[in-house]
Every structure is written in structure tokens, then in C-alpha cells.
Amino acid sequence: MIYILLTLILILLSVIFYLFIQNNKIKEEHSATMTKLQGIISSLHSKQQLLNDKVIISTEYKTNYSKDMKALGDEVVELQKVFIDIISNRNYN
């Protein structure tokens, strides 16, 4: 009876030891995965910041371009009026 109990205790101790080793391996894998995840998050954050900067630059360019094109269009209309006045003055003279 004692031998059976001792055998059972040894088996349970070996199972506990095996589970302890497996738990440490899983913790190490988890730690490595979390480190990789932190690196990926950091990389994505820097890429997002870069894209935000590009969007800001693009928006500023688009705004300035629209203003410049409107001013240019106004100048063209003004020049057309001047040319029409010159042509009509020549026709009357």
C-alpha cells in the first residue's frame, strides 16, 4: 500500500514539475510575443504620424492651390474685360 502511495506521489510530483516547466516556456513565449507586439505598435504609430504629416502638407497645398487658381481666374477675367474694352474702343474709332 505504501509503495502505491509513494509511486502515486512521485507521479504527481513529476507531473507538477513538468507543468511548471511548460508554464515557464509559455511565459517566455508570451513575453517575446508582447515585445514583438510593442515593436509593431511603435512602428505603426510612427507610420501614422508620418501619414498625418503628409495629409497636413497635402491639405495646405490644396488650400493654397485653390486660392492661387481663384486669383489667377480673377486675373484672367479682368484681362478679358480689358481686351474687350480695347477691342470695342478700336471698333468705335
URDA-V984122 format. One record per backbone hydrogen bond with DSSP energy under -0.5 kcal/mol. NH is the residue of the N-H (numbers start at 0). CO is the residue of the C=O. E is the energy in kcal/mol with one decimal. If there is no record, write none. Layout:
nh:co:e
NH:CO:E
NH:CO:E
//
This chain:
nh:co:e
4:0:-2.1
5:1:-2.9
6:2:-2.3
7:3:-2.5
8:4:-2.6
9:5:-2.4
10:6:-2.5
11:7:-2.5
12:8:-2.5
13:9:-2.4
14:10:-2.3
15:11:-2.5
16:12:-2.6
17:13:-2.5
18:14:-2.7
19:15:-2.3
20:16:-2.1
21:17:-2.5
22:18:-2.4
23:19:-1.9
24:20:-2.0
25:21:-2.4
26:22:-2.2
27:23:-2.2
28:24:-2.4
29:25:-2.4
30:26:-2.4
31:27:-2.3
32:28:-2.5
33:29:-2.6
34:30:-2.0
35:31:-2.2
36:32:-2.5
37:33:-2.4
38:34:-2.0
39:35:-2.4
40:36:-2.8
41:37:-2.4
42:38:-2.4
43:39:-2.8
44:40:-2.3
45:41:-2.1
46:42:-2.3
47:43:-2.5
48:44:-2.2
49:45:-2.2
50:46:-2.5
51:47:-2.5
52:48:-2.2
53:49:-2.2
54:50:-2.4
55:51:-2.3
56:52:-2.4
57:53:-2.8
58:54:-2.7
59:55:-2.5
60:56:-2.5
61:57:-2.6
62:58:-2.5
63:59:-2.6
64:60:-3.0
65:61:-2.5
66:62:-2.2
67:63:-2.7
68:64:-2.9
69:65:-2.2
70:66:-2.5
71:67:-2.6
72:68:-2.7
73:69:-2.5
74:70:-2.1
75:71:-2.5
76:72:-2.3
77:73:-2.3
78:74:-2.7
79:75:-2.4
80:76:-2.1
81:77:-2.1
82:78:-2.9
83:79:-2.5
84:80:-2.4
85:81:-2.5
86:82:-2.9
87:83:-2.7
88:84:-2.1
89:85:-1.9
90:86:-2.0
91:87:-1.5
92:88:-1.4
//
